[in-house]
Amino acid sequence: MSENRDQLAEMADGLFAQLRGQDFDQAWPLLEEAGFGLLLLPEEQGGFGGDWGDLAAVMRLAGQHALAAPLGEHIVARHLLHEAGVDSESFVAIQSGVSVPWGRVAGSVVVDDSGTLALATGDFDEGSSAAGEPRDVLSITESKPLNLTADLQALIAFLRVFQTAGALDAALELAIDHTGQRQQFGRPLSKFQSVQQSIALLAIEAAAVNCAAQGAAAALDRFGIGGEATFEIGAAKLRANIAIKSGSALAHQVHGAIGFTQDYPLHELTRRMMGWRSEGGNDAYWSARLGRQAFAWGGTGLWDEMTRRTDPLVDPA
């Protein structure tokens, strides 16, 4: 954990709350001015000197406030370019599967070129996510190898896990506030046992994603971007995908009709989460990857790996 994480989170929380409901053109200049792109860069080179846990804290708040900007992709891309010895001040996007989140506003895109990263430019076929945010398909016209290896799918999954954790926490808060204020049959909805049970189940889903997400951040800090942390990231993403399906349903269930209205903020969270389920790997993708890895380790080997990977006294190398 970096020494400045509390101050970082406090600053991000206030700024993201201010930017809620603003579009990219309004939000991005303020995010750039705040210097988030420097988060994972070393202090001696003008960066913040943060770790993956710091990025996790920022992305959780971005999800909580439904930030309409590709902040996580920008931070990770700047880190990857720095590792490759490439300097870039403009917004650089990351390809996630077949689409590029916010590709149309990017100067270039980090892509996976047969296992090695490359910096690409080209034309975009514009599309959108379930929340109406840009998800564009890139037709590459020029590509420059970065001589760097990283699992882009896993890195996008990492971002979406923490955004989901924040969005579920926000949905839970909305559900608690609504059921505490809404009266039915002479008493608040929160006094009905069935409603209490639904909120408790939503709280369980939110807590589960937050716990799994912290494990993924710890693995990235421990193993780096080389690939070994993908086991924890994949497990967290799979758990987040499960929570999105049930958590979104529970949140809308306790809200009733008002939860589906445009003016009520719940849809800003649930629509984004439904889109995030398929970004950075869907249920089938991570189930297959985790299954193959567990099978390769075997029964005893799986337990040995679980203890090795979480024991701070064991050299990760």
N, C-alpha and C positions, 0 to 999 in steps of 0.2 A: 504493500500500500504506500503510495507517495505521501509525503508530508503535507501536501497542499490540497488533498482531496476534498476536505470539508469546505474550504473556501471556493474550490472549483465548483462543487455541487451547489453551493449557495448562489454563486453568480449565475450558473446555468439555469437554475430553478427560476430565478427572477426574470431572466431574459426570455426564457421559453414561455413563461406565463404571459409576458408582454406581447410575444409574437403569435400567440394562439389565435387562429382564425385569419392570419395574414397569409397572402400567397407568396410564392418564391421571390418574386421581384421586390417585395417589401421586406421580406425576412432576410434574404441572403446578404445584403450589404452590412446589416448589423451583426450577423454571425461571423462574417469575415473580419469586421472591425474588432470583434471580441477575441480573435486569434485562435479559434478552435482548431484550425488546420495544423497548428504547431504542437498539438497536444502530445503526440508520440515522438516528436523530434527531440534530440538531446539538448540539454540546456547550453552546453558549450557551443552549439551551433544556432543559438537563438530560439530554441524550442522550449516547451514547457517541461520536458523531461518526465512526462507521465508514463504510466504503465497501462496494461490492458484493463486492470481494475478501475483506473480513472476513466477510460473510455466507456467501460460498462456503466459507471455511475452517470455519465453524461447521456448515454443512449436510453437508460431507464427513464430519465427525466424527459427526454425527447418523446418517448412513447406516452408518458403520462400526460404531457401537454399537447399531444397530437401535432407535433411540429411538422409543418409542411415544407420540408427541405431535406436534401440528401446529405445531412451533416456527417453521419457515420461513414458513408462511402468516401467522402472527401478526406476525412481524417485518416482512414486506412490507406487510401491511395497515396496521400502525401508520405505516409510511413514507408510504403512499398517503394516508391520512387526514391526516397532517401536511401533505403537499403541498396538500391540498384545504382546509386550515384548519379541520379538524374534530378535536376532542379525544376520545379514548376510552381508558379504562383497562381495560375488560373485553376478553376474547378476541374478536377479530373474525376470521371465516373469509373465505376467498376461493373463489368458485365456479370450478370447473375443469370446463369442458364442461357436462355435464348434472348433475353431482354436486358436492357440497360436502364436502370432507374435514373430518371432525369437526364437521359442521354442527350436530348436536344439542346440543353444549356451547357453542355460540357465542351471544353476545348479539346479533350482527348479522352480515351477510354483504356483502362487496364484490362487486358483480355488474357485468357489462357490459350496459348498457342502450342498445342501438343505437349503439355506438361511444363512448359516454360512460359513465364509471363512476358507480355509484349505491350507496348504502348501504341494504340491504334487510333486512326482517324478515319472518317468516312461519312456516308450518308445514313440518315435515320428514317425508318418507317415508323411514324408516330403512333403510339398506342397509349392505353391508360390502365391503371389498376382498379380494383373494386372501389377504392376511395376517390377515383378520378385523378390520381397523380400520374405523371408521365412514366410510362414503361415502354421504351422504344427499342426497335430491332435495328442493329447496326449492320450495314453492308460496308465491310472494310475496304478502303482504297489504298491505305498506306499503313505499314506496321513496322515498328522498331523493337527488336528483341531487348529485353531488360536483363538477361542473364541472371534471373532470380526465380526461385521455385517457391510457390505458395499455393495453398488450396483456396482458391477464390470462393468456391461454393461454401466452404466451412467458415470463411471470414464473413460472408454475407449472413450466413446462419447465425453467427455470433451476434451480429448487430440486431437481427430480427428477434432473437431470444430476449435480449434486454429491452427492446422496444415493447415486446409483448408483455414482459413483466411489469413495466410501467403502465401500459394501457389497462391491464387487468386490475392493477391497484386503483387506477382512476375510476374504472367501471364499478369496482366494489364500493368506493367512496360515494359515487353517485347513487348506487343502490341503497346504501345505508341512509343517506340524506333523504332520498325520496320516500322510502318506506317509513321513515321516522316522522315525516311531515304530512303525508297523505292519509286522510281519514276515511275509514270505511266502517259502517255499522257502529259509529260512535267511538271508535278508537283507532289509533294509528295502525297502518298495515304491519309495522314491525312487531306488533303484539300478537299477531297470528302465528301459530306454530309452523304452518307450512311455509310461510314467508321466511321465518327465521331459519328454517332448514335450508331453503334455497340460498340465502345469503351466506350461511355457514359453508355450504358446498362451494360457492364462488370464492370465498376466502381461502378454502383449501387449495383450489386450483391456482389462485394467485400466489400463495405461499410456496407451492410446489415448483412453479416456474422460477420464482426468485431464488430458491435454493439450488436448483439445477443450473441456473445462470451463473451463480457465484462459483460453482465448480468449474464451469467452462472458462471463466476469467482466470481462476487460479491456474488452470492447466496451460493457458496461453502464456501467462507470466512465467510458468515453470519451464515449458518446453519450447516456447517461441513459435514462429510461423512455419516451421519446417514440416509440420504435418502430424506429429504425434498427438497433439492436443485435439485432433479431430474426433477422437473417441468421446471425450467429455462434451465437446461442442455438439456432436451428433446426438448424444443422449439428451442433452438439454433442448435441442431443437425438436426432437421427437416428442418430448414431454410438453414443450410449449405448444406444438401443433394439436396435441390432444386437449390441452387446456383451452385453446382458442375455441374449439368446437363446443365444448360443454360450457365454458365460462361465458361466451357470448350469448348462448341460449338462456342461461340462468339470469344474466343481467337484463335481457329484454323481458324475460318472463315476469320478474318482480316489478318492472316498470309499467307493464301493460302497453296501451296504445301510445302513450306519450313518448316512449322510448324510440318509436319509429318516426317521429316527426323531425322535420328539417331543423327546427329552431332548438331542439333539445340536443345537448352535446354527446349523447351516448353513441350515436351513429358514427361520429368522428373517430371513435375508438374501435368499435366493432367492425366497421367496414375496412379499416386499415388492417386489423388483425386477420380478417378472412383472406385478404390479399397476401399477407406475410406468410401464411401457411405453406404456400407453394414456392416462396422465394428462399433461396439458400437451401433447397432440398425439401421435398414434401415427405409425407409419412412413409411412402413406399421406398423412396430413395434412402432415407436414413435407417429404416428398418433393415434393408438389405445390407447396407454397409456395416452396421453394427453387428448384424447376424454373422456375416462373413468373418469379421474380426474375432468375435467371441468363439466361433467354431475353430478358427485357426489357433487360438490360445488353448482351447480345450478346458475341461472343468477345473482342474488344478491350476492350470496356467492362467485362467481368468481371475481366480482369487489372488494369485501371486501378483498379477498385473495391477489389480485394484489396490492392493496394499502398497506396492512399489510406487505407484503414481501419486499417492496421497501422503506418503511418509516424507516429511521435510528433512529427515536425516539421511535419506537415500539420494545419492547423486543422480539427477535426471538423465545424465549421459550414460 
